[in-house]
């Protein structure tokens, strides 16, 4: 199934969901664990009917869900097809159905609270060092390139953040090579940046804002705040 573009995802008008990194994310607020478990059971039945299921995290007062297709098709500039993890039509269809179930359970969505963290590592030798990081992070060599046409490390069970490799020149002198990316819902990005600046952070690059804003701490360590498009509003 073809991967969807950001514009196609936004046009789906999934008010409860936000596209962060590779997937769709939602949080629903629940009164207690039992209410959350009943909601998850209903979501499971809907997933059975569609032959597709979300990842679920159930905690005190909330249920977090992630939807992504493990067999999305990406075509590169040469037309070569790659199987990747990304949002497809089946994710949109199930997201819409889950929102209906949540409404039936009288649950409130809290899309502004969803967030994803990814790590980046600049290197000129990703194919060489990726197996080391695959072993350290997941213990599984197959996590190298999992769901990606690159050497990116992705744990199929979601235990650890993804680790991607950026292009970097070979060099001897020490310098920061690791990067932290924090994906947040668009409606909270400005508040998150303001909060970081208020306690001493500095915006060092906002040339790609609002999609990407690079913020440094007082020691010069940087973090990239990433946002995606809001769902399209009704005409």
C-alpha positions in Angstrom: 0.0 0.0 0.0 1.4 3.4 -1.0 2.6 5.7 1.8 0.7 8.9 2.2 2.1 12.4 1.8 1.9 15.0 4.6 -0.7 16.8 2.6 -2.9 13.7 2.2 -2.7 13.0 5.9 -3.7 16.6 6.8 -6.5 16.4 4.3 -7.9 13.4 6.2 -8.9 15.8 9.0 -8.1 13.5 11.8 -8.8 15.9 14.6 -7.8 13.5 17.4 -4.5 12.5 15.8 -1.1 14.1 15.0 1.5 12.9 12.5 4.8 12.7 14.3 7.9 11.1 12.8 6.7 8.0 10.9 3.3 7.4 12.4 -0.1 8.8 13.6 -0.3 9.4 17.4 -3.3 10.0 19.7 -3.9 10.3 23.4 -7.3 9.7 25.0 -8.0 10.7 28.6 -9.7 8.0 30.7 -11.2 8.1 34.2 -9.4 4.9 35.4 -7.5 1.8 34.3 -10.8 -0.1 33.8 -12.2 2.5 31.4 -8.9 2.5 29.5 -8.9 -1.3 29.3 -12.5 -1.4 28.0 -11.6 1.2 25.3 -8.5 -0.8 24.3 -10.6 -3.9 24.0 -13.0 -2.1 21.7 -10.1 -0.8 19.6 -8.8 -4.3 19.4 -12.1 -5.5 17.9 -12.1 -2.7 15.4 -8.5 -3.6 14.4 -9.5 -7.3 14.0 -12.3 -6.2 11.6 -9.9 -4.2 9.5 -6.9 -6.5 9.8 -4.7 -3.8 11.2 -3.9 -2.7 14.8 -2.3 0.2 16.6 0.5 0.1 19.2 -1.1 0.8 22.6 0.2 2.2 25.9 -2.2 2.2 28.8 -1.3 4.3 31.9 -2.9 6.2 34.7 -5.5 8.5 33.2 -4.6 8.0 29.5 -4.4 5.6 26.6 -1.7 6.4 23.9 -2.0 4.9 20.5 0.3 4.8 17.5 -0.7 3.8 13.9 1.9 3.0 11.3 2.0 0.5 8.4 5.0 -1.8 8.3 4.6 -2.5 4.6 4.1 1.0 3.1 5.6 1.5 -0.3 8.1 4.4 -1.0 9.4 5.1 -4.5 12.7 6.9 -4.8 13.7 9.3 -7.6 14.6 6.4 -9.8 11.3 4.8 -9.3 12.7 1.9 -7.2 10.2 0.7 -4.6 11.1 0.3 -1.0 9.0 -1.3 1.8 9.1 1.2 4.7 7.2 2.0 8.0 4.9 4.9 7.2 1.3 6.1 7.3 -1.0 4.5 4.7 -4.7 4.6 3.9 -5.4 1.7 6.3 -3.9 3.8 9.2 -6.2 6.7 8.3 -9.2 4.4 8.2 -8.5 2.9 11.5 -7.7 6.2 13.1 -11.1 7.5 12.0 -12.7 4.4 13.5 -10.9 4.7 16.8 -12.1 8.3 17.1 -15.6 7.1 16.7 -15.1 4.4 19.4 -13.6 7.0 21.7 -16.6 9.3 21.2 -18.9 6.3 22.0 -16.9 5.8 25.2 -17.2 9.6 26.0 -13.4 10.0 26.0 -11.6 13.2 25.4 -8.7 13.4 23.0 -5.6 15.3 24.0 -3.7 15.6 20.8 -1.5 18.5 22.0 0.2 16.1 24.5 1.6 13.5 22.1 5.4 13.5 21.5 8.1 11.4 19.9 11.8 11.4 20.5 14.4 10.4 18.0 18.2 10.4 18.1 20.5 11.3 15.2 24.2 10.6 14.8 26.4 12.3 12.2 28.8 9.9 10.6 30.7 9.2 7.3 30.4 5.5 8.0 26.8 4.6 8.8 27.0 1.1 7.3 30.1 0.4 9.4 28.9 1.7 12.8 25.1 0.9 12.5 25.5 -2.8 13.5 27.2 -1.7 16.7 24.2 0.5 17.6 21.7 -2.1 16.5 23.3 -4.5 19.0 23.5 -2.0 21.8 20.0 -0.5 21.4 18.0 -3.6 20.5 20.2 -6.7 20.5 19.0 -7.5 17.1 21.0 -7.0 13.9 17.7 -6.9 11.9 16.8 -3.5 13.5 19.4 -1.9 11.1 17.4 -0.7 8.2 14.1 -2.0 9.7 11.3 -0.1 8.0 13.7 2.3 6.3 15.8 2.3 3.1 18.7 3.7 5.1 20.8 2.2 7.9 18.5 3.7 10.6 18.1 1.7 13.7 14.4 1.0 14.6 13.3 -1.4 17.3 10.3 -3.3 16.0 8.9 -3.4 19.6 9.3 0.3 20.2 11.4 -0.1 23.3 13.9 2.6 22.4 13.9 5.7 20.3 14.9 5.4 16.6 18.5 6.3 15.8 19.1 7.8 12.3 22.4 8.7 10.7 23.1 12.1 9.2 25.9 12.7 6.7 29.1 13.8 8.3 32.7 14.2 7.2 35.3 12.0 8.7 37.2 14.0 11.3 39.6 13.5 14.1 38.7 16.4 16.4 35.9 15.8 18.9 32.7 17.6 18.3 29.0 16.9 18.9 27.8 14.2 16.6 24.6 13.2 18.4 21.4 15.1 17.9 18.1 14.8 19.7 14.8 15.4 17.8 11.6 16.0 19.7 8.4 15.8 17.7 5.4 17.7 19.1 2.0 18.7 18.0 2.0 22.0 16.1 -0.3 23.7 18.6 2.3 23.4 21.4 5.5 24.1 19.5 5.6 27.9 20.3 5.0 27.3 23.9 7.7 24.6 24.1 10.3 26.9 22.4 9.3 29.8 24.7 9.7 27.6 27.8 13.2 26.5 26.7 14.3 30.1 26.0 12.8 31.3 29.3 15.2 29.0 31.2 18.3 29.9 29.2 18.0 28.1 25.9 18.8 29.9 22.7 17.2 29.5 19.2 20.2 29.0 16.9 18.4 28.1 13.7 14.8 28.8 12.8 15.2 29.0 9.1 13.0 26.0 8.6 10.4 27.0 11.2 7.8 26.1 12.0 8.7 22.6 10.8 12.2 22.6 12.4 13.6 24.8 15.1 17.1 24.2 16.6 17.6 25.2 20.2 20.9 25.1 22.1 21.4 24.8 25.9 24.0 26.9 27.8 26.8 24.4 26.9 26.0 24.5 23.2 24.2 21.1 23.0 21.4 21.3 20.5 17.9 19.8 20.1 15.7 20.1 17.1 12.0 20.7 17.7 10.0 19.1 14.9 6.3 19.6 14.0 4.1 18.4 11.2 1.0 19.8 9.6 -2.3 20.2 11.5 -5.3 18.3 10.1 -7.0 20.4 7.5 -10.0 22.3 8.7 -13.4 21.9 7.3 -14.4 24.4 4.6 
